[in-house]
């Protein structure tokens, strides 16, 4: 199992919803992370197994896929609305903790794989 797959598998529902929210931020270019971190978090999103989200319905994955493949201002507006809805539930403080936790878990998983 790769390090990213291990980190992804260990996420609870809240963590998975956070990973989807970060993917939304990356997809609409509102994320402030560098390219390496963006790549890491998109790999995390891509490694998520299906789950019952508290925040999103299944159509969110289609929206992210469409935003990645055919970006447009119209899509970015739809993504922004979903992202803002999620952040109202998750909060910025919890999102920062989630990202720090993922970074730490990824480093540990790399060295124990």
C-alpha positions as CSV (number, residue, x, y, z in Angstrom):
1,X,0.0,0.0,0.0
2,X,1.4,3.4,-0.9
3,X,1.8,6.1,1.7
4,X,-1.0,8.2,0.1
5,X,-3.3,5.2,0.0
6,X,-2.6,4.5,3.7
7,X,-3.3,8.1,4.7
8,X,-6.5,8.0,2.7
9,X,-7.7,4.7,4.1
10,X,-7.2,6.1,7.7
11,X,-9.4,9.1,7.2
12,X,-12.8,9.2,8.9
13,X,-15.9,10.7,7.3
14,X,-15.0,14.2,8.5
15,X,-11.4,13.9,7.1
16,X,-12.8,12.7,3.8
17,X,-15.1,15.6,3.6
18,X,-12.1,17.9,4.3
19,X,-10.2,16.2,1.5
20,X,-13.0,16.8,-0.9
21,X,-13.2,20.4,0.2
22,X,-9.4,20.9,-0.4
23,X,-9.9,19.3,-3.8
24,X,-12.6,21.9,-4.5
25,X,-10.2,24.7,-3.5
26,X,-7.4,23.3,-5.7
27,X,-9.8,22.8,-8.6
28,X,-11.0,26.4,-8.6
29,X,-7.5,27.8,-8.0
30,X,-8.5,29.4,-4.6
31,X,-6.0,27.2,-2.7
32,X,-2.8,29.0,-1.5
33,X,-0.7,25.8,-1.3
34,X,2.4,25.4,-3.5
35,X,2.3,22.9,-6.4
36,X,3.8,20.1,-4.5
37,X,1.2,20.3,-1.7
38,X,-1.6,20.7,-4.3
39,X,-0.4,17.5,-6.0
40,X,-0.3,15.7,-2.6
41,X,-3.8,16.7,-1.7
42,X,-5.2,15.9,-5.1
43,X,-3.6,12.4,-4.9
44,X,-5.3,12.1,-1.5
45,X,-8.6,13.0,-3.0
46,X,-8.1,10.6,-5.9
47,X,-7.3,7.8,-3.4
48,X,-10.6,8.2,-1.4
49,X,-12.8,5.2,-1.5
50,X,-16.6,5.8,-1.7
51,X,-18.1,6.9,1.6
52,X,-21.3,8.5,3.1
53,X,-20.5,12.2,3.2
54,X,-22.1,14.5,5.8
55,X,-21.5,17.5,3.6
56,X,-21.7,16.5,-0.1
57,X,-23.8,14.4,-2.4
58,X,-22.3,12.1,-5.0
59,X,-22.5,14.9,-7.7
60,X,-19.5,16.7,-6.1
61,X,-17.1,14.2,-7.7
62,X,-18.6,15.0,-11.1
63,X,-18.2,18.7,-10.5
64,X,-14.5,18.2,-9.5
65,X,-13.8,16.0,-12.4
66,X,-15.5,18.5,-14.8
67,X,-13.5,21.4,-13.2
68,X,-10.2,19.5,-13.7
69,X,-10.9,18.5,-17.3
70,X,-12.8,21.5,-18.6
71,X,-12.3,24.5,-16.3
72,X,-14.5,27.5,-16.8
73,X,-15.7,30.5,-14.9
74,X,-19.2,29.0,-14.7
75,X,-17.8,25.8,-13.1
76,X,-15.6,27.8,-10.8
77,X,-18.7,29.6,-9.5
78,X,-20.5,26.3,-8.8
79,X,-17.3,25.0,-7.1
80,X,-17.0,28.1,-5.0
81,X,-20.6,27.7,-3.8
82,X,-20.0,24.1,-2.8
83,X,-16.6,25.0,-1.2
84,X,-18.2,27.9,0.8
85,X,-21.0,25.6,2.0
86,X,-18.5,23.0,3.2
87,X,-16.3,25.6,4.9
88,X,-19.3,26.9,6.9
89,X,-19.6,23.4,8.4
90,X,-15.9,22.5,8.6
91,X,-14.5,25.9,9.7
92,X,-11.1,27.3,8.8
93,X,-9.5,26.2,12.1
94,X,-10.5,22.6,11.6
95,X,-9.3,22.7,8.0
96,X,-5.9,23.9,9.0
97,X,-5.7,21.1,11.6
98,X,-6.7,18.6,9.0
99,X,-4.1,19.7,6.5
100,X,-1.4,19.6,9.1
101,X,-2.5,16.1,10.2
102,X,-2.4,14.8,6.6
103,X,1.1,16.2,6.1
104,X,2.3,14.5,9.3
105,X,0.5,11.3,8.5
106,X,2.0,11.2,5.0
107,X,5.5,11.7,6.3
108,X,5.1,8.9,8.8
109,X,3.5,6.6,6.2
110,X,6.4,7.2,3.8
111,X,8.9,6.0,6.4
112,X,6.9,3.0,7.6
113,X,5.9,1.7,4.2
